[in-house]
Each structure stands twice: as structure tokens, then as C-alpha cells.
Amino acid sequence: MPSAPHKRRREQTVKILKMVALGVFLVGIGAIPPPWAIPRIIREITSKDTPKNRRQVWRRMHELKRRGYIIEGERSYEISERGNAILTEESLWELNIPTPKQWAREWYLVVFDIPSLKSSVRIPFIRHLQNLGILFYQRSVWIYPHPIKETVLKVARFYGITPYVSFITARSIDGSLTLKRKFKIV
């Protein structure tokens, strides 16, 4: 789990990248937006518009440029492919699985076998499954009481592991009473 300062820095990075994607930061004298917009931008990224916070935002902008997350266009900063990947990954954390009003009495399983070539994405993929509320059933088998295929496929596509992920729908499953209690379904 990332520490608080790291998480806060990541949040600032994402906020700045979103603003760059919207064209908020312009290239020019001092690379600043119009004066009337500065206080709002600073408040959006930090909590107060202070000289210290302004310096912090501009330092962060230069750091993002140095790392290749943003590039300087003709009139404004633009998000790079690398920066876009961060925004895409961040949007995956905001995904959720639609929950129907009534349980269809079916279990939905995600089964995956990620090859060693792609082993670096195994843990992030599992973290996304956990974030979605999908429960560990057995090794590389995860379970949920509602349809999950489309949501999980978005995550699998991002990590490039779609061929290694399969889906199963089952009407009965061992341990269903325990699972029903965990998912709070009748």
C-alpha cells in the first residue's frame, strides 16, 4: 500500500495531467494560464492559493515534463502517451460492477493463467479485482454474484492479458452459503 505522501503526490500528478488534457496549462511567458484562472487551478490541485503552493505546482509541472508525461506543444502543454497511460490506469480504479436489484442466482467466475512473460501485471490485475469487490475463490479463480465480464475485460485489456483471462457462469458452487453471507445476498 503506498504511503500517504506518495499517494498524495500521485493524486496531484493525476489532477495536473487531467488539467493538461483539458488544455488548462498554456505555453508562454512563464508557462502560465490567464491570471484569473490561477487561483482556481491551484485550489483544485492543493487546498489554498499560496505562493508556496504555486511554486509546488510549477515544480510538479516541470517534473512531469522531465519524466515525459507531458510535452510542450506550440501553444499549450499536451499529454504524452506515457501520461495518457497514467490517466487510463487511474480511470480503472474508478470502475465498478453494475449490481442488479435482484440476484439472478448465478455465480460469475474469473479464471486466469498469466504467463511468466507478463508476470509483472499479475499483482496489479489482482488488486483491481479486489478493488471491484471480486473475491478470491481458489488460486487464479475469483468469484462474484453479478455479471463481471465487461468490467474485468477493461482491466485485462489495459494490462494486455485478455487472452489469458476466461469467464465462467455457474448455477451452483461449493461454499455458496459462505459466499452469500460475504456478498450479503439472499
Sine and cosine of phi, psi and omega as CSV:
sin_phi,cos_phi,sin_psi,cos_psi,sin_omega,cos_omega
0.00,0.00,0.77,-0.64,-0.03,-1.00
-0.92,0.38,0.52,-0.85,0.02,-1.00
-0.95,0.32,0.26,-0.96,-0.05,-1.00
-0.85,0.52,-0.74,0.67,0.01,-1.00
-0.88,0.47,-0.63,0.77,0.02,-1.00
-0.90,0.43,-0.69,0.73,-0.01,-1.00
-0.89,0.45,-0.67,0.74,0.01,-1.00
-0.90,0.44,-0.65,0.76,0.02,-1.00
-0.90,0.43,-0.65,0.76,0.03,-1.00
-0.90,0.45,-0.66,0.75,0.03,-1.00
-0.88,0.48,-0.68,0.73,0.04,-1.00
-0.89,0.45,-0.68,0.74,0.02,-1.00
-0.85,0.53,-0.74,0.67,-0.02,-1.00
-0.89,0.45,-0.68,0.73,0.02,-1.00
-0.88,0.47,-0.70,0.71,0.00,-1.00
-0.90,0.43,-0.69,0.72,0.01,-1.00
-0.88,0.48,-0.64,0.77,0.04,-1.00
-0.89,0.45,-0.65,0.76,0.01,-1.00
-0.93,0.37,-0.62,0.79,0.06,-1.00
-0.90,0.44,-0.67,0.74,0.01,-1.00
-0.88,0.48,-0.52,0.85,0.03,-1.00
-0.99,0.11,-0.11,0.99,0.01,-1.00
0.99,0.14,0.43,0.90,-0.04,-1.00
-0.95,0.30,-0.63,0.78,-0.07,-1.00
-1.00,-0.04,0.87,-0.49,-0.04,-1.00
-0.98,-0.21,0.48,-0.88,0.07,-1.00
-1.00,0.00,0.69,-0.73,0.02,-1.00
0.19,-0.98,-0.47,-0.88,0.00,-1.00
-0.91,0.42,0.93,-0.37,-0.02,-1.00
0.96,0.28,0.04,1.00,0.02,-1.00
0.78,0.62,0.80,0.60,-0.04,-1.00
-0.85,-0.53,0.44,-0.90,0.09,-1.00
-0.97,0.23,0.04,-1.00,0.02,-1.00
-0.84,0.54,0.56,-0.83,-0.08,-1.00
-0.81,0.59,-0.59,0.81,-0.02,-1.00
-0.92,0.39,-0.36,0.93,-0.06,-1.00
-1.00,-0.01,-0.34,0.94,-0.11,-0.99
-0.83,0.55,-0.79,0.61,-0.03,-1.00
-0.83,0.56,-0.65,0.76,-0.02,-1.00
-0.92,0.40,-0.66,0.75,0.00,-1.00
-0.89,0.45,-0.72,0.69,-0.01,-1.00
-0.88,0.47,-0.70,0.72,0.01,-1.00
-0.89,0.45,-0.58,0.81,0.01,-1.00
-0.91,0.42,-0.61,0.79,-0.06,-1.00
-1.00,0.05,-0.64,0.77,0.04,-1.00
-0.90,-0.45,-0.49,-0.87,0.02,-1.00
-0.93,-0.38,-0.46,0.89,-0.03,-1.00
-0.71,-0.70,0.46,-0.89,0.08,-1.00
-1.00,-0.01,1.00,-0.03,0.05,-1.00
-0.85,-0.53,0.36,-0.93,0.05,-1.00
-0.83,0.56,-0.61,0.79,0.01,-1.00
-0.90,0.44,-0.71,0.70,0.01,-1.00
-0.91,0.41,-0.59,0.81,0.06,-1.00
-0.88,0.48,-0.71,0.70,0.02,-1.00
-0.88,0.48,-0.66,0.75,0.00,-1.00
-0.88,0.48,-0.69,0.73,0.00,-1.00
-0.90,0.43,-0.70,0.71,-0.02,-1.00
-0.93,0.38,-0.59,0.81,0.08,-1.00
-0.89,0.46,-0.67,0.74,0.01,-1.00
-0.90,0.44,-0.66,0.76,0.04,-1.00
-0.86,0.51,-0.73,0.68,0.00,-1.00
-0.91,0.42,-0.59,0.80,0.04,-1.00
-0.90,0.43,-0.68,0.73,0.02,-1.00
-0.90,0.43,-0.60,0.80,0.05,-1.00
-0.92,0.39,-0.69,0.72,0.00,-1.00
-0.89,0.46,-0.61,0.79,-0.01,-1.00
-0.98,0.19,-0.15,0.99,0.04,-1.00
1.00,0.04,0.31,0.95,0.04,-1.00
-0.99,0.13,-0.48,0.88,0.06,-1.00
-0.75,-0.66,0.45,-0.89,0.05,-1.00
-0.79,-0.62,0.43,-0.90,-0.02,-1.00
-1.00,0.03,0.91,-0.42,0.05,-1.00
-1.00,0.04,-0.19,-0.98,-0.02,-1.00
-0.92,0.38,-0.67,0.74,-0.05,-1.00
-0.85,-0.52,-0.28,0.96,-0.02,-1.00
-0.50,-0.87,0.22,-0.98,0.11,-0.99
-0.97,0.25,0.52,-0.85,0.02,-1.00
-0.79,-0.62,0.46,-0.89,-0.01,-1.00
-0.99,0.14,0.69,-0.72,0.01,-1.00
-1.00,0.05,0.10,-1.00,0.05,-1.00
-0.87,0.49,-0.63,0.78,0.01,-1.00
-0.91,0.41,-0.67,0.75,0.05,-1.00
-0.92,0.40,-0.61,0.79,0.03,-1.00
-0.90,0.44,-0.58,0.82,0.04,-1.00
-0.89,0.46,-0.62,0.79,0.03,-1.00
-0.90,0.43,-0.70,0.71,0.01,-1.00
-0.90,0.43,-0.63,0.78,0.03,-1.00
-0.90,0.44,-0.72,0.70,0.02,-1.00
-0.88,0.47,-0.66,0.76,0.00,-1.00
-0.89,0.45,-0.61,0.79,0.01,-1.00
-0.92,0.39,-0.44,0.90,0.05,-1.00
-0.91,0.42,-0.52,0.85,0.00,-1.00
-0.95,0.32,-0.28,0.96,0.00,-1.00
-1.00,-0.07,-0.06,1.00,0.03,-1.00
-0.91,0.41,0.48,-0.88,0.16,-0.99
-0.58,-0.82,0.32,-0.95,-0.03,-1.00
-0.99,-0.10,0.82,-0.57,0.03,-1.00
-0.88,0.48,0.72,-0.69,-0.03,-1.00
-0.93,-0.36,0.90,-0.43,0.04,-1.00
-0.93,0.37,0.34,-0.94,-0.02,-1.00
-0.90,0.44,-0.58,0.82,-0.03,-1.00
-0.83,-0.56,0.65,-0.76,0.01,-1.00
-0.95,0.32,0.74,-0.67,-0.03,-1.00
-0.99,0.13,0.09,1.00,0.01,-1.00
0.88,0.48,0.59,0.81,0.08,-1.00
-0.77,-0.64,0.50,-0.87,0.03,-1.00
-0.95,-0.33,0.64,-0.77,-0.02,-1.00
-0.90,-0.44,0.83,-0.56,-0.06,-1.00
-0.91,-0.42,0.59,-0.80,0.13,-0.99
-0.94,-0.35,0.81,-0.59,0.00,-1.00
-0.84,-0.55,0.74,-0.67,0.01,-1.00
-0.61,-0.79,0.48,-0.88,0.06,-1.00
-0.67,-0.74,1.00,0.01,-0.07,-1.00
-1.00,0.10,0.83,-0.56,-0.03,-1.00
-0.93,0.37,0.33,-0.94,-0.05,-1.00
-0.87,0.49,-0.46,0.89,0.06,-1.00
-0.86,0.51,-0.53,0.85,-0.03,-1.00
-0.94,-0.33,0.32,0.95,-0.10,-0.99
-0.88,0.47,-0.39,0.92,-0.01,-1.00
-0.92,0.40,-0.34,0.94,0.00,-1.00
-0.99,-0.12,-0.06,1.00,-0.03,-1.00
-0.86,0.51,-0.79,0.61,-0.04,-1.00
-0.90,0.43,-0.74,0.67,0.05,-1.00
-0.85,0.53,-0.62,0.79,0.03,-1.00
-0.89,0.46,-0.71,0.70,0.03,-1.00
-0.89,0.47,-0.66,0.75,0.03,-1.00
-0.87,0.50,-0.62,0.79,0.04,-1.00
-0.92,0.39,-0.64,0.77,0.05,-1.00
-0.87,0.49,-0.70,0.72,0.03,-1.00
-0.89,0.46,-0.67,0.74,0.00,-1.00
-0.88,0.48,-0.53,0.85,0.03,-1.00
-0.98,0.21,-0.18,0.98,0.00,-1.00
1.00,-0.05,0.13,0.99,0.03,-1.00
-0.97,0.24,0.70,-0.72,-0.09,-1.00
-0.98,-0.18,0.56,-0.83,0.09,-1.00
-0.92,0.39,0.79,-0.62,0.02,-1.00
-0.95,-0.32,-0.78,0.63,0.09,-1.00
-0.49,-0.87,0.06,-1.00,-0.01,-1.00
-0.79,0.61,0.86,-0.51,0.00,-1.00
0.87,0.49,0.36,0.93,0.06,-1.00
-0.79,-0.61,0.83,-0.55,-0.03,-1.00
-0.82,-0.58,0.50,-0.87,-0.15,-0.99
-0.73,-0.68,0.51,-0.86,0.02,-1.00
-0.45,-0.89,0.52,-0.85,-0.06,-1.00
-1.00,0.08,0.01,1.00,-0.02,-1.00
-0.76,-0.65,0.36,-0.93,-0.02,-1.00
-0.82,0.57,0.74,-0.67,-0.09,-1.00
-0.79,-0.62,-0.09,1.00,-0.17,-0.99
-0.82,0.57,-0.80,0.60,-0.08,-1.00
-0.89,0.46,-0.67,0.75,-0.02,-1.00
-0.92,0.40,-0.72,0.69,-0.01,-1.00
-0.92,0.39,-0.58,0.82,0.03,-1.00
-0.89,0.46,-0.56,0.83,0.06,-1.00
-0.87,0.50,-0.69,0.72,0.01,-1.00
-0.92,0.39,-0.71,0.71,-0.01,-1.00
-0.88,0.47,-0.64,0.77,0.04,-1.00
-0.88,0.47,-0.67,0.74,0.00,-1.00
-0.85,0.52,-0.68,0.73,-0.04,-1.00
-1.00,0.06,-0.04,1.00,0.04,-1.00
0.94,0.35,0.57,0.82,-0.05,-1.00
-0.85,-0.52,0.30,0.95,-0.04,-1.00
-0.80,0.60,-0.66,0.75,0.00,-1.00
-0.90,0.43,-0.29,0.96,-0.08,-1.00
-0.98,-0.20,0.08,1.00,-0.04,-1.00
-0.91,-0.42,0.75,-0.66,0.02,-1.00
-0.80,-0.60,0.31,-0.95,-0.04,-1.00
-0.79,-0.62,0.61,-0.79,0.00,-1.00
-0.74,-0.68,0.65,-0.76,0.12,-0.99
-0.90,-0.43,0.77,-0.64,-0.05,-1.00
-0.75,-0.66,0.58,-0.81,0.05,-1.00
-1.00,0.05,-0.54,0.84,0.05,-1.00
-0.70,-0.72,0.46,-0.89,-0.06,-1.00
-0.43,-0.90,0.57,-0.82,0.04,-1.00
-0.88,0.48,0.65,-0.76,0.03,-1.00
0.98,0.20,0.35,0.93,-0.07,-1.00
-0.90,0.43,-0.52,0.85,0.02,-1.00
-0.89,0.45,-0.70,0.71,0.03,-1.00
-0.90,0.44,-0.69,0.73,0.01,-1.00
-0.90,0.44,-0.65,0.76,0.04,-1.00
-0.86,0.50,-0.65,0.76,0.04,-1.00
-0.91,0.42,-0.70,0.72,-0.02,-1.00
-0.89,0.46,-0.64,0.77,-0.02,-1.00
-1.00,0.01,-0.05,1.00,0.02,-1.00
0.83,0.56,0.79,0.61,0.06,-1.00
-0.85,-0.53,0.36,-0.93,-0.02,-1.00
-0.99,-0.16,0.00,0.00,0.00,0.00
